[in-house]
Amino acid sequence: MSTLNVRTDAAMDQALAALTADGRTKTEAVRYALLHTYRDELLKQAREDSERLAADPDDRAEMLAIQRFLGLVE
């Protein structure tokens, strides 16, 4: 495991205060924010891939598999 030092500004200090208000440590808050942002980026990319595949009728099966994986369709 590595260590990361981050310089904060006023906006970051405000965000950290909000994320630690429930008792989380700063480390837990940063991990939470980083992992949730990463997940959101993965979902965004998957949606973009799904939309790209939707434009090609030959790839409909793959598109549906991605949507099912994302929980967008049953």
mmCIF file of the N, C-alpha and C atoms, coordinates in Angstrom:
data_MODEL
# 
_entry.id   MODEL 
# 
loop_
_atom_site.group_PDB 
_atom_site.id 
_atom_site.type_symbol 
_atom_site.label_atom_id 
_atom_site.label_alt_id 
_atom_site.label_comp_id 
_atom_site.label_asym_id 
_atom_site.label_entity_id 
_atom_site.label_seq_id 
_atom_site.pdbx_PDB_ins_code 
_atom_site.Cartn_x 
_atom_site.Cartn_y 
_atom_site.Cartn_z 
_atom_site.occupancy 
_atom_site.B_iso_or_equiv 
_atom_site.pdbx_formal_charge 
_atom_site.auth_seq_id 
_atom_site.auth_comp_id 
_atom_site.auth_asym_id 
_atom_site.auth_atom_id 
_atom_site.pdbx_PDB_model_num 
ATOM 1   N N  . MET A 1 1  ? 0.857   -1.167 0.000   1.00 0.00 ? 1  MET A N  1 
ATOM 2   C CA . MET A 1 1  ? 0.000   0.000  0.000   1.00 0.00 ? 1  MET A CA 1 
ATOM 3   C C  . MET A 1 1  ? 0.902   1.228  0.000   1.00 0.00 ? 1  MET A C  1 
ATOM 4   N N  . SER A 1 2  ? 0.504   2.218  -0.749  1.00 0.00 ? 2  SER A N  1 
ATOM 5   C CA . SER A 1 2  ? 1.302   3.436  -0.840  1.00 0.00 ? 2  SER A CA 1 
ATOM 6   C C  . SER A 1 2  ? 0.643   4.567  -0.058  1.00 0.00 ? 2  SER A C  1 
ATOM 7   N N  . THR A 1 3  ? 1.390   5.637  0.098   1.00 0.00 ? 3  THR A N  1 
ATOM 8   C CA . THR A 1 3  ? 0.909   6.826  0.785   1.00 0.00 ? 3  THR A CA 1 
ATOM 9   C C  . THR A 1 3  ? 0.806   7.953  -0.222  1.00 0.00 ? 3  THR A C  1 
ATOM 10  N N  . LEU A 1 4  ? -0.214  8.753  -0.088  1.00 0.00 ? 4  LEU A N  1 
ATOM 11  C CA . LEU A 1 4  ? -0.445  9.877  -0.990  1.00 0.00 ? 4  LEU A CA 1 
ATOM 12  C C  . LEU A 1 4  ? -0.599  11.142 -0.162  1.00 0.00 ? 4  LEU A C  1 
ATOM 13  N N  . ASN A 1 5  ? 0.184   12.140 -0.479  1.00 0.00 ? 5  ASN A N  1 
ATOM 14  C CA . ASN A 1 5  ? 0.034   13.446 0.167   1.00 0.00 ? 5  ASN A CA 1 
ATOM 15  C C  . ASN A 1 5  ? -0.665  14.371 -0.811  1.00 0.00 ? 5  ASN A C  1 
ATOM 16  N N  . VAL A 1 6  ? -1.664  15.094 -0.321  1.00 0.00 ? 6  VAL A N  1 
ATOM 17  C CA . VAL A 1 6  ? -2.458  15.959 -1.179  1.00 0.00 ? 6  VAL A CA 1 
ATOM 18  C C  . VAL A 1 6  ? -2.512  17.348 -0.571  1.00 0.00 ? 6  VAL A C  1 
ATOM 19  N N  . ARG A 1 7  ? -2.288  18.351 -1.395  1.00 0.00 ? 7  ARG A N  1 
ATOM 20  C CA . ARG A 1 7  ? -2.473  19.740 -0.954  1.00 0.00 ? 7  ARG A CA 1 
ATOM 21  C C  . ARG A 1 7  ? -3.921  20.110 -1.206  1.00 0.00 ? 7  ARG A C  1 
ATOM 22  N N  . THR A 1 8  ? -4.534  20.673 -0.214  1.00 0.00 ? 8  THR A N  1 
ATOM 23  C CA . THR A 1 8  ? -5.936  21.048 -0.355  1.00 0.00 ? 8  THR A CA 1 
ATOM 24  C C  . THR A 1 8  ? -6.081  22.552 -0.500  1.00 0.00 ? 8  THR A C  1 
ATOM 25  N N  . ASP A 1 9  ? -7.201  22.942 -1.056  1.00 0.00 ? 9  ASP A N  1 
ATOM 26  C CA . ASP A 1 9  ? -7.572  24.355 -1.119  1.00 0.00 ? 9  ASP A CA 1 
ATOM 27  C C  . ASP A 1 9  ? -8.876  24.495 -0.329  1.00 0.00 ? 9  ASP A C  1 
ATOM 28  N N  . ALA A 1 10 ? -9.466  25.650 -0.366  1.00 0.00 ? 10 ALA A N  1 
ATOM 29  C CA . ALA A 1 10 ? -10.678 25.896 0.417   1.00 0.00 ? 10 ALA A CA 1 
ATOM 30  C C  . ALA A 1 10 ? -11.818 24.951 0.023   1.00 0.00 ? 10 ALA A C  1 
ATOM 31  N N  . ALA A 1 11 ? -11.978 24.713 -1.273  1.00 0.00 ? 11 ALA A N  1 
ATOM 32  C CA . ALA A 1 11 ? -13.055 23.821 -1.733  1.00 0.00 ? 11 ALA A CA 1 
ATOM 33  C C  . ALA A 1 11 ? -12.807 22.387 -1.252  1.00 0.00 ? 11 ALA A C  1 
ATOM 34  N N  . MET A 1 12 ? -11.558 21.952 -1.312  1.00 0.00 ? 12 MET A N  1 
ATOM 35  C CA . MET A 1 12 ? -11.231 20.598 -0.836  1.00 0.00 ? 12 MET A CA 1 
ATOM 36  C C  . MET A 1 12 ? -11.440 20.488 0.673   1.00 0.00 ? 12 MET A C  1 
ATOM 37  N N  . ASP A 1 13 ? -11.045 21.522 1.415   1.00 0.00 ? 13 ASP A N  1 
ATOM 38  C CA . ASP A 1 13 ? -11.251 21.513 2.865   1.00 0.00 ? 13 ASP A CA 1 
ATOM 39  C C  . ASP A 1 13 ? -12.737 21.429 3.199   1.00 0.00 ? 13 ASP A C  1 
ATOM 40  N N  . GLN A 1 14 ? -13.557 22.145 2.427   1.00 0.00 ? 14 GLN A N  1 
ATOM 41  C CA . GLN A 1 14 ? -15.011 22.101 2.647   1.00 0.00 ? 14 GLN A CA 1 
ATOM 42  C C  . GLN A 1 14 ? -15.552 20.709 2.345   1.00 0.00 ? 14 GLN A C  1 
ATOM 43  N N  . ALA A 1 15 ? -15.095 20.113 1.246   1.00 0.00 ? 15 ALA A N  1 
ATOM 44  C CA . ALA A 1 15 ? -15.543 18.763 0.891   1.00 0.00 ? 15 ALA A CA 1 
ATOM 45  C C  . ALA A 1 15 ? -15.110 17.752 1.950   1.00 0.00 ? 15 ALA A C  1 
ATOM 46  N N  . LEU A 1 16 ? -13.877 17.868 2.413   1.00 0.00 ? 16 LEU A N  1 
ATOM 47  C CA . LEU A 1 16 ? -13.395 16.959 3.457   1.00 0.00 ? 16 LEU A CA 1 
ATOM 48  C C  . LEU A 1 16 ? -14.203 17.114 4.740   1.00 0.00 ? 16 LEU A C  1 
ATOM 49  N N  . ALA A 1 17 ? -14.527 18.334 5.080   1.00 0.00 ? 17 ALA A N  1 
ATOM 50  C CA . ALA A 1 17 ? -15.337 18.569 6.280   1.00 0.00 ? 17 ALA A CA 1 
ATOM 51  C C  . ALA A 1 17 ? -16.702 17.898 6.145   1.00 0.00 ? 17 ALA A C  1 
ATOM 52  N N  . ALA A 1 18 ? -17.305 18.005 4.975   1.00 0.00 ? 18 ALA A N  1 
ATOM 53  C CA . ALA A 1 18 ? -18.611 17.382 4.754   1.00 0.00 ? 18 ALA A CA 1 
ATOM 54  C C  . ALA A 1 18 ? -18.507 15.856 4.804   1.00 0.00 ? 18 ALA A C  1 
ATOM 55  N N  . LEU A 1 19 ? -17.443 15.312 4.211   1.00 0.00 ? 19 LEU A N  1 
ATOM 56  C CA . LEU A 1 19 ? -17.297 13.858 4.162   1.00 0.00 ? 19 LEU A CA 1 
ATOM 57  C C  . LEU A 1 19 ? -16.836 13.251 5.485   1.00 0.00 ? 19 LEU A C  1 
ATOM 58  N N  . THR A 1 20 ? -16.324 14.074 6.382   1.00 0.00 ? 20 THR A N  1 
ATOM 59  C CA . THR A 1 20 ? -15.905 13.562 7.688   1.00 0.00 ? 20 THR A CA 1 
ATOM 60  C C  . THR A 1 20 ? -16.904 13.908 8.788   1.00 0.00 ? 20 THR A C  1 
ATOM 61  N N  . ALA A 1 21 ? -17.963 14.620 8.453   1.00 0.00 ? 21 ALA A N  1 
ATOM 62  C CA . ALA A 1 21 ? -18.956 15.035 9.447   1.00 0.00 ? 21 ALA A CA 1 
ATOM 63  C C  . ALA A 1 21 ? -19.638 13.854 10.122  1.00 0.00 ? 21 ALA A C  1 
ATOM 64  N N  . ASP A 1 22 ? -19.696 12.723 9.430   1.00 0.00 ? 22 ASP A N  1 
ATOM 65  C CA . ASP A 1 22 ? -20.358 11.537 10.003  1.00 0.00 ? 22 ASP A CA 1 
ATOM 66  C C  . ASP A 1 22 ? -19.407 10.670 10.824  1.00 0.00 ? 22 ASP A C  1 
ATOM 67  N N  . GLY A 1 23 ? -18.184 11.141 11.025  1.00 0.00 ? 23 GLY A N  1 
ATOM 68  C CA . GLY A 1 23 ? -17.232 10.396 11.840  1.00 0.00 ? 23 GLY A CA 1 
ATOM 69  C C  . GLY A 1 23 ? -16.141 9.693  11.059  1.00 0.00 ? 23 GLY A C  1 
ATOM 70  N N  . ARG A 1 24 ? -16.222 9.736  9.732   1.00 0.00 ? 24 ARG A N  1 
ATOM 71  C CA . ARG A 1 24 ? -15.149 9.158  8.912   1.00 0.00 ? 24 ARG A CA 1 
ATOM 72  C C  . ARG A 1 24 ? -13.856 9.914  9.157   1.00 0.00 ? 24 ARG A C  1 
ATOM 73  N N  . THR A 1 25 ? -12.751 9.208  9.025   1.00 0.00 ? 25 THR A N  1 
ATOM 74  C CA . THR A 1 25 ? -11.461 9.882  9.052   1.00 0.00 ? 25 THR A CA 1 
ATOM 75  C C  . THR A 1 25 ? -11.225 10.535 7.696   1.00 0.00 ? 25 THR A C  1 
ATOM 76  N N  . LYS A 1 26 ? -10.236 11.410 7.626   1.00 0.00 ? 26 LYS A N  1 
ATOM 77  C CA . LYS A 1 26 ? -9.903  12.016 6.339   1.00 0.00 ? 26 LYS A CA 1 
ATOM 78  C C  . LYS A 1 26 ? -9.474  10.943 5.346   1.00 0.00 ? 26 LYS A C  1 
ATOM 79  N N  . THR A 1 27 ? -8.736  9.960  5.796   1.00 0.00 ? 27 THR A N  1 
ATOM 80  C CA . THR A 1 27 ? -8.303  8.869  4.921   1.00 0.00 ? 27 THR A CA 1 
ATOM 81  C C  . THR A 1 27 ? -9.504  8.121  4.372   1.00 0.00 ? 27 THR A C  1 
ATOM 82  N N  . GLU A 1 28 ? -10.449 7.784  5.234   1.00 0.00 ? 28 GLU A N  1 
ATOM 83  C CA . GLU A 1 28 ? -11.655 7.083  4.775   1.00 0.00 ? 28 GLU A CA 1 
ATOM 84  C C  . GLU A 1 28 ? -12.450 7.938  3.803   1.00 0.00 ? 28 GLU A C  1 
ATOM 85  N N  . ALA A 1 29 ? -12.525 9.234  4.055   1.00 0.00 ? 29 ALA A N  1 
ATOM 86  C CA . ALA A 1 29 ? -13.272 10.134 3.176   1.00 0.00 ? 29 ALA A CA 1 
ATOM 87  C C  . ALA A 1 29 ? -12.627 10.209 1.799   1.00 0.00 ? 29 ALA A C  1 
ATOM 88  N N  . VAL A 1 30 ? -11.308 10.293 1.762   1.00 0.00 ? 30 VAL A N  1 
ATOM 89  C CA . VAL A 1 30 ? -10.605 10.359 0.476   1.00 0.00 ? 30 VAL A CA 1 
ATOM 90  C C  . VAL A 1 30 ? -10.759 9.037  -0.267  1.00 0.00 ? 30 VAL A C  1 
ATOM 91  N N  . ARG A 1 31 ? -10.626 7.920  0.426   1.00 0.00 ? 31 ARG A N  1 
ATOM 92  C CA . ARG A 1 31 ? -10.826 6.609  -0.226  1.00 0.00 ? 31 ARG A CA 1 
ATOM 93  C C  . ARG A 1 31 ? -12.239 6.500  -0.791  1.00 0.00 ? 31 ARG A C  1 
ATOM 94  N N  . TYR A 1 32 ? -13.225 6.903  0.014   1.00 0.00 ? 32 TYR A N  1 
ATOM 95  C CA . TYR A 1 32 ? -14.616 6.872  -0.418  1.00 0.00 ? 32 TYR A CA 1 
ATOM 96  C C  . TYR A 1 32 ? -14.800 7.696  -1.696  1.00 0.00 ? 32 TYR A C  1 
ATOM 97  N N  . ALA A 1 33 ? -14.316 8.933  -1.670  1.00 0.00 ? 33 ALA A N  1 
ATOM 98  C CA . ALA A 1 33 ? -14.485 9.831  -2.813  1.00 0.00 ? 33 ALA A CA 1 
ATOM 99  C C  . ALA A 1 33 ? -13.773 9.299  -4.045  1.00 0.00 ? 33 ALA A C  1 
ATOM 100 N N  . LEU A 1 34 ? -12.574 8.798  -3.865  1.00 0.00 ? 34 LEU A N  1 
ATOM 101 C CA . LEU A 1 34 ? -11.804 8.279  -4.994  1.00 0.00 ? 34 LEU A CA 1 
ATOM 102 C C  . LEU A 1 34 ? -12.471 7.060  -5.612  1.00 0.00 ? 34 LEU A C  1 
ATOM 103 N N  . LEU A 1 35 ? -12.888 6.124  -4.788  1.00 0.00 ? 35 LEU A N  1 
ATOM 104 C CA . LEU A 1 35 ? -13.523 4.907  -5.308  1.00 0.00 ? 35 LEU A CA 1 
ATOM 105 C C  . LEU A 1 35 ? -14.869 5.207  -5.961  1.00 0.00 ? 35 LEU A C  1 
ATOM 106 N N  . HIS A 1 36 ? -15.633 6.119  -5.394  1.00 0.00 ? 36 HIS A N  1 
ATOM 107 C CA . HIS A 1 36 ? -16.917 6.461  -6.006  1.00 0.00 ? 36 HIS A CA 1 
ATOM 108 C C  . HIS A 1 36 ? -16.734 7.217  -7.319  1.00 0.00 ? 36 HIS A C  1 
ATOM 109 N N  . THR A 1 37 ? -15.746 8.064  -7.369  1.00 0.00 ? 37 THR A N  1 
ATOM 110 C CA . THR A 1 37 ? -15.461 8.763  -8.621  1.00 0.00 ? 37 THR A CA 1 
ATOM 111 C C  . THR A 1 37 ? -14.994 7.780  -9.686  1.00 0.00 ? 37 THR A C  1 
ATOM 112 N N  . TYR A 1 38 ? -14.151 6.845  -9.298  1.00 0.00 ? 38 TYR A N  1 
ATOM 113 C CA . TYR A 1 38 ? -13.670 5.820  -10.234 1.00 0.00 ? 38 TYR A CA 1 
ATOM 114 C C  . TYR A 1 38 ? -14.837 4.987  -10.760 1.00 0.00 ? 38 TYR A C  1 
ATOM 115 N N  . ARG A 1 39 ? -15.724 4.581  -9.857  1.00 0.00 ? 39 ARG A N  1 
ATOM 116 C CA . ARG A 1 39 ? -16.905 3.807  -10.267 1.00 0.00 ? 39 ARG A CA 1 
ATOM 117 C C  . ARG A 1 39 ? -17.761 4.608  -11.240 1.00 0.00 ? 39 ARG A C  1 
ATOM 118 N N  . ASP A 1 40 ? -17.972 5.880  -10.937 1.00 0.00 ? 40 ASP A N  1 
ATOM 119 C CA . ASP A 1 40 ? -18.769 6.735  -11.827 1.00 0.00 ? 40 ASP A CA 1 
ATOM 120 C C  . ASP A 1 40 ? -18.136 6.848  -13.211 1.00 0.00 ? 40 ASP A C  1 
ATOM 121 N N  . GLU A 1 41 ? -16.804 6.938  -13.265 1.00 0.00 ? 41 GLU A N  1 
ATOM 122 C CA . GLU A 1 41 ? -16.106 7.004  -14.551 1.00 0.00 ? 41 GLU A CA 1 
ATOM 123 C C  . GLU A 1 41 ? -16.269 5.697  -15.331 1.00 0.00 ? 41 GLU A C  1 
ATOM 124 N N  . LEU A 1 42 ? -16.190 4.569  -14.630 1.00 0.00 ? 42 LEU A N  1 
ATOM 125 C CA . LEU A 1 42 ? -16.392 3.277  -15.297 1.00 0.00 ? 42 LEU A CA 1 
ATOM 126 C C  . LEU A 1 42 ? -17.808 3.158  -15.848 1.00 0.00 ? 42 LEU A C  1 
ATOM 127 N N  . LEU A 1 43 ? -18.791 3.584  -15.069 1.00 0.00 ? 43 LEU A N  1 
ATOM 128 C CA . LEU A 1 43 ? -20.182 3.541  -15.533 1.00 0.00 ? 43 LEU A CA 1 
ATOM 129 C C  . LEU A 1 43 ? -20.398 4.471  -16.720 1.00 0.00 ? 43 LEU A C  1 
ATOM 130 N N  . LYS A 1 44 ? -19.777 5.643  -16.670 1.00 0.00 ? 44 LYS A N  1 
ATOM 131 C CA . LYS A 1 44 ? -19.878 6.580  -17.794 1.00 0.00 ? 44 LYS A CA 1 
ATOM 132 C C  . LYS A 1 44 ? -19.307 5.957  -19.058 1.00 0.00 ? 44 LYS A C  1 
ATOM 133 N N  . GLN A 1 45 ? -18.153 5.333  -18.939 1.00 0.00 ? 45 GLN A N  1 
ATOM 134 C CA . GLN A 1 45 ? -17.528 4.699  -20.102 1.00 0.00 ? 45 GLN A CA 1 
ATOM 135 C C  . GLN A 1 45 ? -18.387 3.545  -20.623 1.00 0.00 ? 45 GLN A C  1 
ATOM 136 N N  . ALA A 1 46 ? -18.963 2.775  -19.711 1.00 0.00 ? 46 ALA A N  1 
ATOM 137 C CA . ALA A 1 46 ? -19.820 1.669  -20.128 1.00 0.00 ? 46 ALA A CA 1 
ATOM 138 C C  . ALA A 1 46 ? -21.067 2.179  -20.845 1.00 0.00 ? 46 ALA A C  1 
ATOM 139 N N  . ARG A 1 47 ? -21.640 3.281  -20.345 1.00 0.00 ? 47 ARG A N  1 
ATOM 140 C CA . ARG A 1 47 ? -22.799 3.865  -21.027 1.00 0.00 ? 47 ARG A CA 1 
ATOM 141 C C  . ARG A 1 47 ? -22.432 4.349  -22.423 1.00 0.00 ? 47 ARG A C  1 
ATOM 142 N N  . GLU A 1 48 ? -21.276 5.009  -22.527 1.00 0.00 ? 48 GLU A N  1 
ATOM 143 C CA . GLU A 1 48 ? -20.821 5.483  -23.834 1.00 0.00 ? 48 GLU A CA 1 
ATOM 144 C C  . GLU A 1 48 ? -20.596 4.308  -24.785 1.00 0.00 ? 48 GLU A C  1 
ATOM 145 N N  . ASP A 1 49 ? -20.005 3.233  -24.285 1.00 0.00 ? 49 ASP A N  1 
ATOM 146 C CA . ASP A 1 49 ? -19.803 2.037  -25.106 1.00 0.00 ? 49 ASP A CA 1 
ATOM 147 C C  . ASP A 1 49 ? -21.134 1.454  -25.539 1.00 0.00 ? 49 ASP A C  1 
ATOM 148 N N  . SER A 1 50 ? -22.085 1.441  -24.608 1.00 0.00 ? 50 SER A N  1 
ATOM 149 C CA . SER A 1 50 ? -23.408 0.905  -24.910 1.00 0.00 ? 50 SER A CA 1 
ATOM 150 C C  . SER A 1 50 ? -24.095 1.737  -25.996 1.00 0.00 ? 50 SER A C  1 
ATOM 151 N N  . GLU A 1 51 ? -23.980 3.057  -25.890 1.00 0.00 ? 51 GLU A N  1 
ATOM 152 C CA . GLU A 1 51 ? -24.583 3.931  -26.906 1.00 0.00 ? 51 GLU A CA 1 
ATOM 153 C C  . GLU A 1 51 ? -23.910 3.740  -28.262 1.00 0.00 ? 51 GLU A C  1 
ATOM 154 N N  . ARG A 1 52 ? -22.595 3.566  -28.243 1.00 0.00 ? 52 ARG A N  1 
ATOM 155 C CA . ARG A 1 52 ? -21.868 3.336  -29.493 1.00 0.00 ? 52 ARG A CA 1 
ATOM 156 C C  . ARG A 1 52 ? -22.320 2.030  -30.129 1.00 0.00 ? 52 ARG A C  1 
ATOM 157 N N  . LEU A 1 53 ? -22.484 1.007  -29.302 1.00 0.00 ? 53 LEU A N  1 
ATOM 158 C CA . LEU A 1 53 ? -22.918 -0.290 -29.815 1.00 0.00 ? 53 LEU A CA 1 
ATOM 159 C C  . LEU A 1 53 ? -24.360 -0.235 -30.321 1.00 0.00 ? 53 LEU A C  1 
ATOM 160 N N  . ALA A 1 54 ? -25.178 0.604  -29.703 1.00 0.00 ? 54 ALA A N  1 
ATOM 161 C CA . ALA A 1 54 ? -26.579 0.715  -30.122 1.00 0.00 ? 54 ALA A CA 1 
ATOM 162 C C  . ALA A 1 54 ? -26.681 1.246  -31.545 1.00 0.00 ? 54 ALA A C  1 
ATOM 163 N N  . ALA A 1 55 ? -25.680 1.999  -31.955 1.00 0.00 ? 55 ALA A N  1 
ATOM 164 C CA . ALA A 1 55 ? -25.691 2.553  -33.311 1.00 0.00 ? 55 ALA A CA 1 
ATOM 165 C C  . ALA A 1 55 ? -25.415 1.493  -34.368 1.00 0.00 ? 55 ALA A C  1 
ATOM 166 N N  . ASP A 1 56 ? -24.892 0.343  -33.952 1.00 0.00 ? 56 ASP A N  1 
ATOM 167 C CA . ASP A 1 56 ? -24.572 -0.748 -34.883 1.00 0.00 ? 56 ASP A CA 1 
ATOM 168 C C  . ASP A 1 56 ? -25.501 -1.921 -34.606 1.00 0.00 ? 56 ASP A C  1 
ATOM 169 N N  . PRO A 1 57 ? -26.492 -2.148 -35.466 1.00 0.00 ? 57 PRO A N  1 
ATOM 170 C CA . PRO A 1 57 ? -27.482 -3.218 -35.229 1.00 0.00 ? 57 PRO A CA 1 
ATOM 171 C C  . PRO A 1 57 ? -26.854 -4.601 -35.079 1.00 0.00 ? 57 PRO A C  1 
ATOM 172 N N  . ASP A 1 58 ? -25.671 -4.815 -35.621 1.00 0.00 ? 58 ASP A N  1 
ATOM 173 C CA . ASP A 1 58 ? -25.023 -6.122 -35.513 1.00 0.00 ? 58 ASP A CA 1 
ATOM 174 C C  . ASP A 1 58 ? -24.504 -6.393 -34.103 1.00 0.00 ? 58 ASP A C  1 
ATOM 175 N N  . ASP A 1 59 ? -24.378 -5.361 -33.282 1.00 0.00 ? 59 ASP A N  1 
ATOM 176 C CA . ASP A 1 59 ? -23.821 -5.523 -31.941 1.00 0.00 ? 59 ASP A CA 1 
ATOM 177 C C  . ASP A 1 59 ? -24.874 -5.428 -30.844 1.00 0.00 ? 59 ASP A C  1 
ATOM 178 N N  . ARG A 1 60 ? -26.133 -5.647 -31.186 1.00 0.00 ? 60 ARG A N  1 
ATOM 179 C CA . ARG A 1 60 ? -27.203 -5.520 -30.206 1.00 0.00 ? 60 ARG A CA 1 
ATOM 180 C C  . ARG A 1 60 ? -27.055 -6.487 -29.037 1.00 0.00 ? 60 ARG A C  1 
ATOM 181 N N  . ALA A 1 61 ? -26.613 -7.685 -29.261 1.00 0.00 ? 61 ALA A N  1 
ATOM 182 C CA . ALA A 1 61 ? -26.458 -8.663 -28.174 1.00 0.00 ? 61 ALA A CA 1 
ATOM 183 C C  . ALA A 1 61 ? -25.415 -8.184 -27.168 1.00 0.00 ? 61 ALA A C  1 
ATOM 184 N N  . GLU A 1 62 ? -24.329 -7.639 -27.663 1.00 0.00 ? 62 GLU A N  1 
ATOM 185 C CA . GLU A 1 62 ? -23.299 -7.139 -26.761 1.00 0.00 ? 62 GLU A CA 1 
ATOM 186 C C  . GLU A 1 62 ? -23.812 -5.927 -25.985 1.00 0.00 ? 62 GLU A C  1 
ATOM 187 N N  . MET A 1 63 ? -24.554 -5.074 -26.655 1.00 0.00 ? 63 MET A N  1 
ATOM 188 C CA . MET A 1 63 ? -25.121 -3.906 -26.002 1.00 0.00 ? 63 MET A CA 1 
ATOM 189 C C  . MET A 1 63 ? -26.053 -4.331 -24.862 1.00 0.00 ? 63 MET A C  1 
ATOM 190 N N  . LEU A 1 64 ? -26.904 -5.301 -25.116 1.00 0.00 ? 64 LEU A N  1 
ATOM 191 C CA . LEU A 1 64 ? -27.820 -5.769 -24.080 1.00 0.00 ? 64 LEU A CA 1 
ATOM 192 C C  . LEU A 1 64 ? -27.074 -6.396 -22.914 1.00 0.00 ? 64 LEU A C  1 
ATOM 193 N N  . ALA A 1 65 ? -26.001 -7.111 -23.202 1.00 0.00 ? 65 ALA A N  1 
ATOM 194 C CA . ALA A 1 65 ? -25.196 -7.707 -22.134 1.00 0.00 ? 65 ALA A CA 1 
ATOM 195 C C  . ALA A 1 65 ? -24.592 -6.613 -21.248 1.00 0.00 ? 65 ALA A C  1 
ATOM 196 N N  . ILE A 1 66 ? -24.115 -5.550 -21.847 1.00 0.00 ? 66 ILE A N  1 
ATOM 197 C CA . ILE A 1 66 ? -23.545 -4.433 -21.079 1.00 0.00 ? 66 ILE A CA 1 
ATOM 198 C C  . ILE A 1 66 ? -24.632 -3.767 -20.240 1.00 0.00 ? 66 ILE A C  1 
ATOM 199 N N  . GLN A 1 67 ? -25.786 -3.543 -20.835 1.00 0.00 ? 67 GLN A N  1 
ATOM 200 C CA . GLN A 1 67 ? -26.880 -2.908 -20.094 1.00 0.00 ? 67 GLN A CA 1 
ATOM 201 C C  . GLN A 1 67 ? -27.325 -3.779 -18.928 1.00 0.00 ? 67 GLN A C  1 
ATOM 202 N N  . ARG A 1 68 ? -27.381 -5.073 -19.134 1.00 0.00 ? 68 ARG A N  1 
ATOM 203 C CA . ARG A 1 68 ? -27.738 -5.982 -18.033 1.00 0.00 ? 68 ARG A CA 1 
ATOM 204 C C  . ARG A 1 68 ? -26.693 -5.915 -16.941 1.00 0.00 ? 68 ARG A C  1 
ATOM 205 N N  . PHE A 1 69 ? -25.415 -5.905 -17.323 1.00 0.00 ? 69 PHE A N  1 
ATOM 206 C CA . PHE A 1 69 ? -24.335 -5.810 -16.356 1.00 0.00 ? 69 PHE A CA 1 
ATOM 207 C C  . PHE A 1 69 ? -24.457 -4.542 -15.523 1.00 0.00 ? 69 PHE A C  1 
ATOM 208 N N  . LEU A 1 70 ? -24.842 -3.433 -16.148 1.00 0.00 ? 70 LEU A N  1 
ATOM 209 C CA . LEU A 1 70 ? -24.998 -2.169 -15.449 1.00 0.00 ? 70 LEU A CA 1 
ATOM 210 C C  . LEU A 1 70 ? -26.296 -2.094 -14.659 1.00 0.00 ? 70 LEU A C  1 
ATOM 211 N N  . GLY A 1 71 ? -27.174 -3.063 -14.870 1.00 0.00 ? 71 GLY A N  1 
ATOM 212 C CA . GLY A 1 71 ? -28.451 -3.048 -14.187 1.00 0.00 ? 71 GLY A CA 1 
ATOM 213 C C  . GLY A 1 71 ? -29.445 -2.073 -14.799 1.00 0.00 ? 71 GLY A C  1 
ATOM 214 N N  . LEU A 1 72 ? -29.206 -1.701 -16.064 1.00 0.00 ? 72 LEU A N  1 
ATOM 215 C CA . LEU A 1 72 ? -30.084 -0.759 -16.742 1.00 0.00 ? 72 LEU A CA 1 
ATOM 216 C C  . LEU A 1 72 ? -31.313 -1.438 -17.326 1.00 0.00 ? 72 LEU A C  1 
ATOM 217 N N  . VAL A 1 73 ? -31.224 -2.738 -17.627 1.00 0.00 ? 73 VAL A N  1 
ATOM 218 C CA . VAL A 1 73 ? -32.344 -3.510 -18.132 1.00 0.00 ? 73 VAL A CA 1 
ATOM 219 C C  . VAL A 1 73 ? -32.348 -4.860 -17.423 1.00 0.00 ? 73 VAL A C  1 
ATOM 220 N N  . GLU A 1 74 ? -33.476 -5.521 -17.473 1.00 0.00 ? 74 GLU A N  1 
ATOM 221 C CA . GLU A 1 74 ? -33.568 -6.849 -16.846 1.00 0.00 ? 74 GLU A CA 1 
ATOM 222 C C  . GLU A 1 74 ? -33.283 -7.931 -17.853 1.00 0.00 ? 74 GLU A C  1 
# 
